[in-house]
Amino acid sequence: MVPHENTLLSQHSRMANQKVTIAVAAIAAVLISIVSWMALHGHSASRYPHSPHAIDTLLPDEISDMTPRQLSIHFYSDPKTIRYKYNLKDEDLVIMMVEAFHLKTVMVNLAVGDAAAKSNIVERCYFSARQTGLFKGYYAVLTDGPMERYKYLKENDNKFFVLQIKYEDRRDDMSDNLELEYFKTLIPKYIYSHPVLRNVDNINYLDSDIVVGRHLNVIFKKLLKRRIQDLHQLPEGVSSAYFFQENHGNHRIKEKVLHGGISFLDRSSFRCMELWGMEIMIAANQEGKNPHALTSAYYKSRSGEYSDCVLFGLPHDRDFVFSNEFDPVKNIETTFSHVTYPKIMRREHNPDAGDFADVVKSFHRNTVMINLSVGEEAAKSNLVERCHRSARVRGKFEGYFAILTDAPEGRYADLMAIDDKFIVLQIDENDRRTDIEPLMAMKIFKTLIPRYVYSHPMLQHVENICYLDFDIVIGRDMNQFFASFMERKLHDLMELPSGTSTTYFFEEHHNASLDGQMFHGGIFFLDKNSVHCMELWGNEIVADGHDQKQRDQISLTRTYKKIVNGEYSGCMLFRLLRGDDLLFPDDSDMKDQKVATFIHVTNTFRAATIPVEVQDQYFAYVLELSRNERKSGVSYTSRGVHLDE
């Protein structure tokens, strides 16, 4: 439990009439900006029909006659006066205040290390703040990654800034975790030394693995009221910072008081951040014996050892939860969700029961499913349409769907018209290989998928790529598979060195396994870290490309063996069991309407052994075709049926 602040505040109550503090002046600047905001947007009687006067012609005179402390009291402690004086509704005043708070705030993430640069959790946090939180202020990332890493966000948001960590601020005398925590204490220094951001009044720091789950007006309104109440009782020159209280139920260190993953700072916060940094250095010298530097700083500020700083604790309420506190059945919305993946992975719950519902939904949004369609025959078939429909209808897939193709422009215009998340990636002719067999030259494009995906502006933020041969259909809701896959991947990543490239494949069909093929190359799962593995696979495809009998799965198996024997490094290929997630159906399976998450009716082999009428009935069932669609004559069999037939 966080000790109550009244003990400390009472000690300072006799000093309440001293000169205005820096922090209150910052609040006043926010309030004054309300006037500028109203004038800019022309808020007069037309905006507030219940007001007999134009607000922006009356309020400035009142403000000019008040000290910042009087102004804060006038607005926050006595809303009735301002309401009656200008015939305003309370909600109108709150709207203006919160709007001004947005515009005078910068939200900041910290991204340090190769793993952070290769992930897209900053993008995830950013988009959640903009789209769900409706945040209108500045956004920044403090990073040691390359400046071009966040080029897409900078080009599409003139309020997004990249702050580069300076070499002299690195701490070689600390562990990686302590150095990361230390950089948090430098946030005000970096913000207020930036030519644009130096004008903001408020800093909202978020760990990059935090997601905004509802409109930020809720927390901003609470924070404004709380800060005025606290700062009005503090003497001049006292530094302050706000953190959420720690979640004791989920953290192994029961003595932790404040959670350092989210903080609310202002210009007065430099001293508090300096003291936190001092405690981090003490922890580094004690080789980790000091379990939590922020807790030490908190208790020293409460005991009077640090007399010029007060660290405030905010209650959780519905403003901050760890993701494993969610009850998906209740569909709880919260302002900030800390998606601590390793903790989720360690839960002993059943994914089938819906425990992963909140995270799986995010997985959908941050995934692109992609087909490869190369050549005239592929362009004439409707297999892409079949795969796409099955993903949306049967799989309930909500993410992006893309096609990498050399088909003529406009070939997939119909899909683009009905699905705003359908994206066509056009093959670069410079990537064609004419020095190897045509089949292998087509297969080489599989290894280039990460490059094509992450070079597209709408796909640069996605975390996951699910590649499917276009003769695959989705047979059931993908949530269960995604949940189990995420748990498996998180477990694997914890065992690997940082920065290891990874790719996931299903085990090959048992007939092919007899020939030494370990992986099925028709389905695989990638992320931004997978480029190196794809390059190695591509090398083996090219090496095998002059043999007409070779297949990409054989090249893939040889890639894996070279990784195992040490010839290739920096990559790990993982094999997923087929179980009931991957089905290679035969005639009997189709007649019995057997399904799986992924159903592979290979266009070049297996489909030829199954009668067309059996396939037609089966795909009508899987694709949930309407009666009129069944009568239309359009066939979705895997025998290379053409749309113009």
FENLINDA-V374943 format. One record per residue. N is the residue number from 0. PHI is phi in radians with two decimals (999 if undefined). OMEGA is omega in degrees with one decimal (* if undefined). Layout:
n={N/N}
phi={PHI/PHI}
omega={OMEGA/OMEGA}
//
This chain:
n={0/1/2/3/4/5/6/7/8/9/10/11/12/13/14/15/16/17/18/19/20/21/22/23/24/25/26/27/28/29/30/31/32/33/34/35/36/37/38/39/40/41/42/43/44/45/46/47/48/49/50/51/52/53/54/55/56/57/58/59/60/61/62/63/64/65/66/67/68/69/70/71/72/73/74/75/76/77/78/79/80/81/82/83/84/85/86/87/88/89/90/91/92/93/94/95/96/97/98/99/100/101/102/103/104/105/106/107/108/109/110/111/112/113/114/115/116/117/118/119/120/121/122/123/124/125/126/127/128/129/130/131/132/133/134/135/136/137/138/139/140/141/142/143/144/145/146/147/148/149/150/151/152/153/154/155/156/157/158/159/160/161/162/163/164/165/166/167/168/169/170/171/172/173/174/175/176/177/178/179/180/181/182/183/184/185/186/187/188/189/190/191/192/193/194/195/196/197/198/199/200/201/202/203/204/205/206/207/208/209/210/211/212/213/214/215/216/217/218/219/220/221/222/223/224/225/226/227/228/229/230/231/232/233/234/235/236/237/238/239/240/241/242/243/244/245/246/247/248/249/250/251/252/253/254/255/256/257/258/259/260/261/262/263/264/265/266/267/268/269/270/271/272/273/274/275/276/277/278/279/280/281/282/283/284/285/286/287/288/289/290/291/292/293/294/295/296/297/298/299/300/301/302/303/304/305/306/307/308/309/310/311/312/313/314/315/316/317/318/319/320/321/322/323/324/325/326/327/328/329/330/331/332/333/334/335/336/337/338/339/340/341/342/343/344/345/346/347/348/349/350/351/352/353/354/355/356/357/358/359/360/361/362/363/364/365/366/367/368/369/370/371/372/373/374/375/376/377/378/379/380/381/382/383/384/385/386/387/388/389/390/391/392/393/394/395/396/397/398/399/400/401/402/403/404/405/406/407/408/409/410/411/412/413/414/415/416/417/418/419/420/421/422/423/424/425/426/427/428/429/430/431/432/433/434/435/436/437/438/439/440/441/442/443/444/445/446/447/448/449/450/451/452/453/454/455/456/457/458/459/460/461/462/463/464/465/466/467/468/469/470/471/472/473/474/475/476/477/478/479/480/481/482/483/484/485/486/487/488/489/490/491/492/493/494/495/496/497/498/499/500/501/502/503/504/505/506/507/508/509/510/511/512/513/514/515/516/517/518/519/520/521/522/523/524/525/526/527/528/529/530/531/532/533/534/535/536/537/538/539/540/541/542/543/544/545/546/547/548/549/550/551/552/553/554/555/556/557/558/559/560/561/562/563/564/565/566/567/568/569/570/571/572/573/574/575/576/577/578/579/580/581/582/583/584/585/586/587/588/589/590/591/592/593/594/595/596/597/598/599/600/601/602/603/604/605/606/607/608/609/610/611/612/613/614/615/616/617/618/619/620/621/622/623/624/625/626/627/628/629/630/631/632/633/634/635/636/637/638/639/640/641/642/643/644}
phi={999/-1.34/-1.01/-1.21/-1.32/-1.05/-1.02/-1.27/-1.12/-1.12/-1.15/-1.81/-1.08/-1.18/-1.78/-1.14/-1.71/-1.24/-1.04/-1.14/-1.32/-1.06/-1.16/-1.17/-1.06/-1.13/-1.10/-1.08/-1.07/-1.08/-1.16/-1.10/-1.13/-1.04/-1.11/-1.09/-1.10/-1.13/-1.14/-1.09/-1.68/1.11/-1.38/-2.28/-1.11/-1.20/-1.37/-2.11/-1.08/-1.46/-1.69/-1.37/-2.23/-1.40/-1.03/-1.25/-1.67/-1.85/-1.13/-1.01/-1.11/-1.10/-1.12/-1.15/-1.65/-1.94/-1.29/-0.99/-1.17/-1.09/-1.09/-1.13/-1.13/-1.07/-1.41/-1.70/-1.51/-2.35/-1.12/-1.11/-1.05/-1.17/-1.15/-1.25/-1.09/-1.93/0.96/-1.72/-1.45/-1.00/-1.16/-1.16/-1.14/-1.09/-1.01/-1.13/-1.14/-1.19/-1.05/-1.12/-1.09/-0.91/-1.21/-1.85/-2.16/-2.05/-1.68/-2.25/-1.94/-2.13/-2.28/-2.18/1.75/-1.10/-1.08/-1.15/-1.18/-1.46/-1.53/-2.12/-1.21/-1.11/-1.07/-1.10/-1.11/-1.04/-1.16/-1.16/-1.18/-1.30/-1.55/-1.60/-1.37/0.93/-1.31/-1.92/-1.51/-1.42/-2.35/-2.45/-2.24/-1.67/-2.59/-1.86/-1.37/-1.11/-1.03/-1.30/-1.00/-1.91/-1.05/-1.09/-1.17/-1.14/-1.25/-1.88/-2.60/-1.31/-1.87/-1.78/-2.32/-1.88/-1.86/-1.55/-1.13/-1.42/-1.06/-1.20/-1.59/-1.22/-2.16/-1.25/-1.53/-2.11/-1.19/-1.03/-1.15/-1.20/-1.11/-1.06/-1.13/-1.10/-1.08/-1.07/-1.29/-1.66/-0.94/-1.01/-1.06/-1.23/-1.16/-1.46/-1.76/-1.51/-1.07/-1.67/-1.29/-1.12/-1.57/-1.34/-1.72/-2.29/-2.15/-2.00/-1.49/-2.30/-0.94/-1.20/-1.63/-1.72/-2.13/-1.50/-1.92/-2.76/-0.97/-1.28/-0.98/-1.07/-1.29/-1.11/-1.09/-1.10/-1.16/-1.02/-1.13/-1.15/-1.13/-1.13/-1.07/-1.30/-1.22/-1.11/-1.77/-1.66/-1.31/-1.09/1.50/-1.40/-1.42/-2.52/-2.70/-2.06/-2.33/-1.35/-1.11/-1.20/-1.60/-1.13/-1.16/-2.04/-1.85/-1.27/-1.67/-1.16/-1.40/-1.12/-1.91/-2.02/-1.66/-1.43/-1.41/-2.41/-2.49/-2.11/-2.15/-2.60/-1.15/-1.43/-1.47/-0.97/-1.13/-1.06/-1.18/-1.10/-1.18/-1.06/-1.08/-1.10/-1.19/-1.13/-1.14/-1.11/-1.08/-1.13/-1.21/-1.56/0.94/1.49/-1.23/-1.52/-1.21/-2.66/-1.13/-1.13/-1.10/-1.08/-1.09/-1.07/-1.18/-1.21/-1.24/-1.32/-1.40/1.70/-1.09/-1.89/-1.54/-1.89/-2.59/-2.24/-1.77/-1.72/-1.87/-1.74/-1.22/-1.13/0.82/-1.97/-1.72/-2.70/-2.47/-1.42/-1.04/-1.44/-1.60/-1.10/-1.92/-0.99/-1.12/-1.42/0.95/-1.29/-1.68/-2.42/-1.16/-2.14/-2.05/-1.62/-1.51/-1.50/-0.97/-1.04/-1.23/-1.07/-1.08/-1.43/-1.16/-1.73/-1.87/-1.60/-1.00/-1.12/-1.43/1.66/-1.07/-1.66/-0.98/-1.17/-1.32/-1.10/-1.06/-1.16/-1.05/-0.97/-1.12/-1.84/-2.24/-2.04/-1.71/-2.39/-1.90/-2.11/-2.33/-2.19/1.78/-1.14/-1.08/-1.12/-1.15/-1.39/-1.36/-1.95/-1.25/-1.11/-1.05/-1.14/-1.10/-1.07/-1.10/-1.10/-1.13/-1.35/-1.46/-1.42/-1.40/0.96/-1.31/-1.92/-1.48/-1.35/-2.23/-2.24/-2.29/-1.67/-2.64/-1.95/-1.16/-1.02/-1.03/1.66/-1.01/-1.90/-1.09/-1.11/-1.21/-1.13/-1.25/-1.73/-2.42/-1.30/-1.87/-1.64/-2.24/-1.77/-1.85/-1.51/-1.16/-1.39/-1.06/-1.20/-1.56/-1.24/-1.92/-1.73/-1.68/-2.30/-1.06/-0.94/-1.11/-1.23/-1.13/-1.28/-1.13/-1.07/-1.18/-1.04/-1.31/-1.71/-1.01/-1.00/-1.10/-1.18/-1.11/-1.43/-1.69/-1.59/-1.04/-1.44/-1.97/-1.13/-1.58/-1.21/-1.64/-2.27/-2.15/-1.97/-1.53/-2.31/-0.95/-1.26/-1.64/-1.72/-2.18/-1.60/-1.80/-2.80/-0.90/-1.50/-1.02/-1.12/-1.14/-1.02/-1.09/-1.21/-1.15/-1.06/-1.11/-1.11/-1.15/-1.08/-1.10/-1.14/-1.15/-1.21/-1.67/-1.77/-1.09/-1.03/1.55/-1.14/-1.34/-2.38/-2.62/-2.04/-2.24/-1.37/-1.13/-1.26/-1.01/-1.02/-1.15/-1.24/-1.08/-1.12/-1.57/1.58/-1.52/-1.62/-2.06/-1.63/-1.46/-1.49/-2.47/-2.69/-2.18/-2.18/-2.60/-1.14/-1.47/-1.54/-1.01/-1.11/-1.05/-1.15/-1.11/-1.14/-1.09/-1.05/-1.05/-1.26/-1.11/-1.13/-1.10/-1.59/-1.15/-1.62/-1.79/-1.13/-1.55/-1.34/-2.30/-1.13/-1.15/-1.16/-1.09/-1.17/-1.09/-1.16/-1.02/-1.09/-1.12/-1.23/-1.18/-1.12/-1.48/1.58/-1.20/-1.97/-2.29/1.40/-2.46/-2.41/-1.76/-1.88/-1.96/-1.69/-1.23/-1.15/0.83/-1.85/-1.69/-2.27/-2.15/-1.85/-1.28/-1.91/-1.00/-1.14/-1.05/-1.19/-1.11/-1.49/0.96/-1.34/-2.29/-2.61/-1.04/-2.08/-2.07/-1.91/-1.77/-0.99/-1.10/-1.64/-2.46/-1.13/-1.09/-1.20/-1.66/-1.99/-0.97/-1.05/-1.12/-1.18/-1.11/-1.01/-1.14/-1.14/-1.24/-1.09/-1.25/-1.13/-1.47/0.95/-1.20/-1.30/-1.07/-1.14/-1.15/-1.16/-1.41/-1.21/1.61/-1.25/-1.81/-1.98/-1.24/-1.70/-1.81/1.23/-1.07/-1.73/-1.16/-1.63/-1.50}
omega={178.8/178.3/-177.2/-176.4/-172.8/-179.4/-179.2/-175.1/-179.9/178.9/-176.5/-172.5/-178.6/-177.9/-171.4/-176.5/177.8/-178.6/-176.0/178.7/177.5/-177.6/179.1/176.2/177.7/177.0/179.8/178.2/175.7/-177.9/178.4/178.7/174.9/-178.0/178.5/179.5/179.3/-179.6/-179.7/-176.5/175.7/-179.4/179.0/-177.0/179.1/177.9/179.7/-174.8/-179.7/180.0/-178.2/-177.3/174.4/-174.7/-173.3/175.4/-177.6/-171.0/-176.7/179.8/178.0/-177.9/-176.7/-178.8/-176.2/167.4/178.2/179.7/177.0/-179.8/-179.1/178.9/-177.7/-176.4/-170.7/-174.3/-176.3/-177.0/-178.4/-179.1/-178.8/-179.9/-177.7/-175.5/-177.8/178.9/-178.8/167.8/-179.3/-176.5/177.5/179.5/179.1/179.3/-179.0/-178.7/-179.0/177.4/178.2/179.1/175.2/-170.9/-178.6/-177.5/170.2/174.5/-171.5/168.7/175.3/-179.5/-174.8/176.9/-178.1/-177.8/179.5/-178.9/-177.6/177.3/177.7/-179.5/173.8/177.5/179.7/178.3/-179.6/-177.0/177.7/178.7/-177.7/-170.8/-179.9/-179.5/-179.1/-179.7/-173.7/-176.1/179.9/177.4/-178.2/172.6/175.2/-168.4/170.6/178.1/178.8/-177.2/-176.9/-178.9/-177.1/-177.7/-176.9/-179.7/-179.7/-177.2/-175.3/-179.9/-177.6/174.3/178.4/-177.2/175.9/178.5/-175.2/178.1/-179.0/-177.5/-176.7/178.2/177.3/-178.3/178.6/-179.0/-178.4/170.7/-179.6/-178.5/179.2/178.1/177.6/177.9/179.9/179.5/177.8/-177.9/-179.5/-176.6/-179.9/-179.3/-179.1/-178.6/-172.6/170.7/178.4/-174.7/178.9/-173.5/-179.7/-178.7/-178.3/178.6/-171.5/176.2/174.7/178.7/175.4/166.3/-172.9/177.5/175.0/-179.8/176.6/-172.3/176.6/-175.6/-176.8/178.7/-178.1/-177.6/179.6/178.6/178.8/-176.0/178.9/-179.0/-178.6/-177.3/-180.0/178.4/-178.4/-173.1/178.4/-177.4/-179.3/178.1/-179.9/173.2/179.4/178.3/-179.5/175.5/-176.3/176.9/170.7/174.3/-177.2/178.2/-175.7/-176.7/-175.0/-177.3/-174.5/179.6/-173.3/-176.2/179.9/-176.6/-176.9/178.9/-174.6/-176.8/178.1/176.6/176.1/-173.1/171.2/-176.5/-179.3/-168.0/-176.2/-175.2/178.1/178.9/177.1/-179.8/175.4/177.9/177.5/179.0/176.2/178.6/175.8/178.5/179.4/180.0/179.4/177.8/173.1/-179.6/173.9/-167.6/-174.4/-173.8/-178.7/176.7/178.5/178.3/179.8/-176.3/178.3/176.6/179.7/-177.6/-178.7/177.9/169.9/-172.2/-174.7/179.1/173.1/175.6/-177.5/176.5/178.7/177.0/-179.4/-171.5/173.9/-178.2/-177.7/174.4/165.7/-174.2/179.9/169.2/-177.4/164.6/-173.2/-179.3/-179.8/177.3/-176.4/174.0/178.3/-177.1/-179.1/176.9/179.8/-174.6/-178.9/-171.8/-179.6/179.4/177.3/-175.8/-175.7/-179.7/-179.6/178.8/-180.0/179.6/-178.7/-175.4/176.3/-178.7/-175.5/-170.8/-177.6/-177.6/179.1/177.9/176.2/178.3/176.0/-173.8/-175.4/-179.5/170.1/173.8/-171.7/172.3/173.5/-179.3/-175.4/176.5/-176.4/-178.4/178.8/-179.0/-178.7/-178.6/177.2/-177.5/175.6/178.0/-179.8/-179.8/-179.0/-178.8/-179.3/179.7/-177.8/-173.0/-177.5/-175.1/-177.4/-176.9/-174.1/-176.8/178.8/173.7/-175.4/175.3/173.8/-167.3/170.0/-178.9/179.0/178.7/179.6/-178.5/-177.0/-179.8/-179.5/178.8/178.4/-178.0/-176.2/-175.9/-177.6/175.1/176.0/-173.5/177.4/175.7/-176.0/-179.4/175.5/-177.7/178.0/-179.8/179.8/177.6/178.2/-176.9/178.0/-177.4/-175.2/-178.4/179.5/176.6/175.8/-177.9/-177.6/-179.3/175.9/-176.9/-179.6/-174.6/179.2/-179.5/179.8/-177.9/-172.7/172.2/178.7/-174.4/-178.9/-174.8/-176.2/-177.0/-175.0/-179.1/-170.4/175.5/175.9/179.0/176.1/165.9/-172.0/174.5/174.6/172.9/176.8/-173.8/-179.6/-179.1/-173.4/-175.2/-178.1/179.1/-179.8/-179.3/-179.3/178.8/178.8/179.6/178.6/-176.7/178.8/177.3/-179.1/-175.8/179.0/-178.2/-174.2/171.9/179.9/177.0/179.3/176.7/-177.5/172.5/-177.8/177.2/169.7/172.3/-176.0/174.8/-171.3/178.9/179.2/-179.9/178.1/178.2/177.2/179.3/-174.2/-172.2/173.3/-174.0/-177.8/178.7/172.3/-172.5/-173.5/167.1/-176.5/-179.3/-169.4/-173.7/-176.8/177.7/179.3/177.5/179.8/177.1/178.2/177.8/-179.0/176.6/178.6/179.7/179.7/-167.5/-178.2/-179.5/-177.4/-176.8/-176.5/176.8/-177.1/177.8/178.1/176.9/179.9/177.9/178.9/175.3/-179.4/-178.4/178.0/175.2/-177.7/-177.9/174.3/179.5/173.6/179.4/176.5/-178.3/173.3/176.7/-178.8/-178.1/177.4/176.3/-179.0/-178.1/175.1/178.1/-179.8/-177.8/169.8/-169.1/170.7/-178.0/-178.2/178.9/-179.2/178.7/178.7/-179.2/178.5/-178.7/173.5/177.3/178.3/-179.8/-176.1/174.7/-170.3/-175.0/-174.3/-176.5/-168.5/-177.4/-177.4/-177.9/-176.3/-179.6/-177.3/-177.7/176.9/178.1/-178.9/-179.8/-178.7/-177.8/173.8/177.9/-177.0/-177.1/179.8/180.0/176.1/179.4/179.5/178.3/178.8/-179.2/-173.5/-179.8/177.6/-177.5/177.3/177.3/-177.0/-179.1/177.5/179.7/-177.2/179.6/-176.3/177.8/*}
//
